Amino acid sequence: MKPVTWCLTAILACLSVAARLQGGRNAITGFTTLDATSPIERFLTRDELPLHAYRAQRTLRAVNKRFHAEATLEAITELTADGTFRYQIVREEGSEAIRKRVLHAVLRDEQRLWQRGDPRRSSVSPENYTFLLDEVTAAADVGDEALIAIKPLRRDALLVDGRIAVNGSGDLRRVEGRLSKSPSFWTSRVDVIRLYARIGGVRVPISTTSVAHVKIAGRSEFEMTYCYESINGQPVPH
């Protein structure tokens, strides 16, 4: 089990800050011309109310079928206005190895990442990506959703090589693809999907799922969902 849990810990640490959202207007760099109606420009120039504090209950679950092992954890997580992230585990069950080495490690590593204070390294912005709206992605538009290809400017386990989905006003709904760099020797690839919603006028992550293909251990799956109690100091009605 050690290769499985070690790899998942590294993978999930990446996912916990993937696509970190920045408030304010994004600078458009790397483009000479952009159509004002382009989904790329609408996304990059959209004014955003920053997420600077929240309290949410999270449910984390990891599964490895080859070893017939799985575990679930529920925790209250909180980000304060001064950038402090803390958590309290309220329930857990299943494989002790996965709980201790993976699910606990996800929250612990996210706390350390906030302590280091470097969210821009993983933000979906021209600092980290090029954005492409080609014939393939344009043809895949569904309803008011536009799909934009994102290509990392560097190989980094915090960046995704894939695409984002935005609505007609350029609001981010989904990030999906493959980590541009494997987080460990044990993993051949990691596929991720991260979903977003707008709650109280603030865009927030609501779920992250990943499938890691791990040497020896095979397919390893992870899911994390958020249920918000408050955002930027305002209660969230349910």
N, C-alpha and C positions, 0 to 999 in steps of 0.2 A: 504493500500500500504506500510505501514511502514515496516512490516516483509520482504516483497519482496526486497525493496530497501536496507534495512540494510544488508540483507544476501548477495545480489549481490555485494555490496561495499566490503565486506570482501573477497568474492570469487575472485573478479577481482583484488584486491590488491595482492592476492597470484599469480594469473596468470601473472601479469605484470613482475614478476621476475622469474617465473618458468623456469627451464632448462637454467639458466644463463650460458653463454659459457665462458670458461676460455681459454686463449691462452697458447701456449707452449705445452710441452709433459706432458701427464697425468701420474702420478705415478700409477703403478699396485700394489694394496695392496689387501690382502685377497685371493690371488690365489697362489697355490704352483707350478702348471704347466699350461702352456697355449700353445696350438698349434699355430705356427706362422701364419697358414692360417685361424685361428679362427676369425670370425667377431668381437668377443669381444676384442681380442688383437689388431686387426687393428684399432678399434675405440679408445681404451684406449691409444695406443702408437702413435697415429697420431699427428704430429706436426701441430699446428694451429697458424695462424696469428691472434693476438688478435684484437677484436673490441674495440677501445678505444675512438672513436668519430663518430658521425653520425648526419645527419639531414634528417628527414623523415616526410612525411605527413601521418597521421593516420586517419582512419575512424573507429569509434566505434558505435556499434548498440546493443541495448538491447530490448528484447521483453518478455512480459508476456501475454499470450492469455487469461487466465482466467479473468484478469482484463481489457482486451482489451487495453493494454497500450504498447507503444513502443516509442523509441527515437533514434535519430542519431546525432552524433557529429563528426566534422572534426577539426583536430588540426595540427599545425606544431610542431613537437617535435625535441629536439636537445640535444645530449649528447656531452659535451666538453671534451677535453683531461684531464682536471683536475678532472673529475668525477662529474661535475655539470650537472644536468638534468633540462631543462626548456621547457615550452610549451606555445603556443599561440592558443587559440580557434578561428577558422576562420568562422565556420558555425555550427549551431545546430537547430534541429527542433524536434517536437513531445512532448511527455509527459514532463512537467516541473519537476515533481517529479523524474522521472528516470534520466533526464538530470542532475539535481542538485545533487541528492543523490547517483547516480550510476556513470554516465559517467564522470562528473567533478571529482568525488571522485577517480576514477581509476587513472587519471593523477596526481591528488594531492598526492595520496598515493604513487605512483611510485616515485615522486619527493622526498618524505620523506624517502623512502627506499634507494635511492641513497645517500641522505644526511647522513644516518646511515652507509653507506659503508660496507655492509656485503653480497656481491653477492655469496660467496662460499657456503652459507647455502643452496642454491637451485640448485647448479650446478649438472649436470649429471656426477658424478665422484664416485670413490670408497670411498670417504669421506662420501657419502650420500646413496649409493646404493650397493647392490650385483647384479651381472650380470649373467644371466643364459641362455644358449643356449641348450634347451632340445629337445626331439623328436617332441614335438608339435610345437614349434616355428620354428624348422628347416624344418619341413614339410610344413610350411606356406610360405617359401621363394618364392618370385615372381620375376622372371627376375634376375636382379643384386641386388635386395633388400634382406637383411637378417633381420629377426625379433629377437630381443633380449629382454628377459623378464628382467624387472628391479624391484627390491624389496627394498623399503626404509629401512634403518637401524634404523629408529625411526619414530614414528607417528608425522607427521608435515604437516600442511596445505600448505606448500610450496613444498612438495614432492608428486610424482605421483606413484601409484602402478599400473603398466601396462607393457608397452613395448616401445622400440625404434626401428625405422627402419633405417638401415645404408646401404650404397651402397657397391659395391665391394671393394672400397678402405678404407672403414670404416668411410665415411663421413656421419654425422647425417642428416637425412632428416625429421624425424617425431618423436614426443613424444606423446603417447596417453595412456589414462587410467583414473583412479579415484584418486582424492586427498586422500592421506593416512589418513588424519584427517579432519573431517568436520570443516569448519571455524566458525560455529555457531550452537546454539541449534536449529535454524529454518531449517537447511538443513539436509536431510537424506543422500544425496550423491551428488557429483559433478563430472561429467565426462568431460574430457578435451582432446583437440587435438591441438598440436602446430606444425606448419610446418616451415621448414628452407630451405634456398637456399644459394648458394655461389655466391656472387656478388663482383667483383673486387678482387677475391682471399680470401674473408673473409666470413665466415659462419654467417648468420644473420637470425633472425626470420622474417617471412613474414606474418604469420597469427596465431591467437589464437581463438579457438571457445570453448564454454563450455555450458553444460546443467546442471542446478542445479534443484534438486527436493526439493522444499521448502514447509514446512508445511503451510497449509491454501492457499498459493498462487499457489501451483502446479508447473508445469514445467516452468522454466525461462531460456531464452536463451541469449547468448552474443556472439558477434563476433568483433574482432579487426584486421584490416589489415594495412600493412605498404607499403608505396611507397617511396623509398629512393631517396633523392636528392644528398647526398654525404656520403661517408664512409671513415673514417680515413683521412679526408681532401681531398679526390679525388672525383670529380664529377661523378655521375652515369648517363651514357647515357640512354635515353629512346627511 
